[in-house]
Amino acid sequence: MSSSRAVSREVVQSIVDAVAQLDRDALRRLDPEGLSAQFDARFELEDYFHAMWEHLKACGERPAVRVEYQPLAALLDLLTGLSENVMFVDSVVHKDVLRQHQL
């Protein structure tokens, strides 16, 4: 990993860490339906950008190592952090209501 990529990832992780508690507090105030809507929206966006990443790989690009794809990698890290917040709140507050909702 290049040093600029490491710095990018560190910056994104610091943003995720900085907003995690604020995000989790807001998510805790949602009812199960609202939390489920957040889950769906966040994962839909995350899936879209993961599909873009996979398309680049399928086209022979190397997004994991090419500098022009660092913003995409950073965005994926951020979206993953936001999605993890929903799952955390669900497991702590709603006792896995999202898992029951998806069954």
C-alpha positions as CSV (number, residue, x, y, z in Angstrom):
1,M,0.0,0.0,0.0
2,S,1.5,3.4,-1.0
3,S,1.9,6.0,1.7
4,S,-0.7,8.3,0.1
5,R,-3.2,5.4,0.0
6,A,-2.5,4.7,3.7
7,V,-3.0,8.4,4.5
8,S,-6.3,8.3,2.6
9,R,-7.5,5.3,4.4
10,E,-6.5,6.8,7.7
11,V,-8.4,10.0,7.0
12,V,-11.5,8.0,6.0
13,Q,-11.3,5.8,9.2
14,S,-10.9,9.0,11.3
15,I,-14.1,10.3,9.7
16,V,-15.9,7.1,10.3
17,D,-14.8,7.0,13.9
18,A,-15.7,10.7,14.4
19,V,-19.2,10.3,13.2
20,A,-19.9,6.8,14.5
21,Q,-21.3,7.9,17.9
22,L,-23.4,10.6,16.3
23,D,-24.7,8.2,13.7
24,R,-25.4,5.5,16.3
25,D,-27.2,7.9,18.6
26,A,-29.5,9.0,15.7
27,L,-30.1,5.4,14.7
28,R,-31.0,4.5,18.2
29,R,-33.9,7.0,18.1
30,L,-35.4,5.3,15.1
31,D,-38.2,2.7,15.4
32,P,-37.6,-0.7,13.8
33,E,-39.2,0.4,10.5
34,G,-36.9,3.5,10.4
35,L,-33.9,1.4,11.2
36,S,-34.8,-1.0,8.5
37,A,-35.2,1.8,6.0
38,Q,-31.7,3.0,6.9
39,F,-30.3,-0.5,6.5
40,D,-31.8,-0.8,3.1
41,A,-30.7,2.6,1.9
42,R,-27.1,2.3,3.1
43,F,-26.6,-1.2,1.8
44,E,-28.1,-0.3,-1.6
45,L,-25.6,2.5,-2.0
46,E,-22.8,0.3,-0.7
47,D,-23.8,-2.4,-3.2
48,Y,-23.8,0.1,-6.1
49,F,-20.2,1.2,-5.4
50,H,-19.1,-2.4,-4.8
51,A,-20.5,-3.3,-8.2
52,M,-18.6,-0.4,-9.7
53,W,-15.4,-1.7,-8.1
54,E,-16.0,-5.2,-9.4
55,H,-16.8,-3.9,-12.9
56,L,-13.4,-2.1,-12.9
57,K,-11.7,-5.3,-11.9
58,A,-13.6,-7.3,-14.6
59,C,-12.4,-4.7,-17.2
60,G,-8.8,-5.4,-16.2
61,E,-8.4,-2.3,-14.1
62,R,-6.6,-2.6,-10.8
63,P,-8.7,-0.3,-8.5
64,A,-6.9,-1.6,-5.4
65,V,-3.5,-0.2,-6.6
66,R,-4.3,2.6,-9.0
67,V,-4.1,6.1,-7.6
68,E,-7.1,7.3,-9.6
69,Y,-9.4,4.9,-7.8
70,Q,-8.4,5.9,-4.3
71,P,-11.5,8.1,-3.9
72,L,-13.7,5.1,-4.7
73,A,-11.8,3.0,-2.2
74,A,-12.2,5.7,0.4
75,L,-15.9,6.0,-0.3
76,L,-16.3,2.2,0.1
77,D,-14.6,2.4,3.5
78,L,-16.9,5.1,4.6
79,L,-20.1,3.4,3.3
80,T,-19.0,0.1,5.1
81,G,-18.6,2.1,8.3
82,L,-22.0,3.6,8.0
83,S,-23.6,0.2,7.3
84,E,-21.8,-1.3,10.3
85,N,-23.3,1.4,12.5
86,V,-26.8,0.2,11.5
87,M,-26.0,-3.4,12.3
88,F,-24.4,-2.4,15.6
89,V,-27.5,-0.5,16.7
90,D,-29.8,-3.2,15.6
91,S,-27.9,-5.9,17.6
92,V,-27.8,-3.7,20.7
93,V,-31.1,-1.9,20.7
94,H,-33.5,-3.8,18.6
95,K,-32.1,-7.2,19.2
96,D,-31.6,-8.2,15.6
97,V,-34.9,-7.0,14.2
98,L,-33.2,-6.5,10.8
99,R,-32.4,-10.2,10.6
100,Q,-36.1,-11.0,11.5
101,H,-37.2,-8.5,8.9
102,Q,-35.2,-10.1,6.1
103,L,-36.4,-13.7,6.8
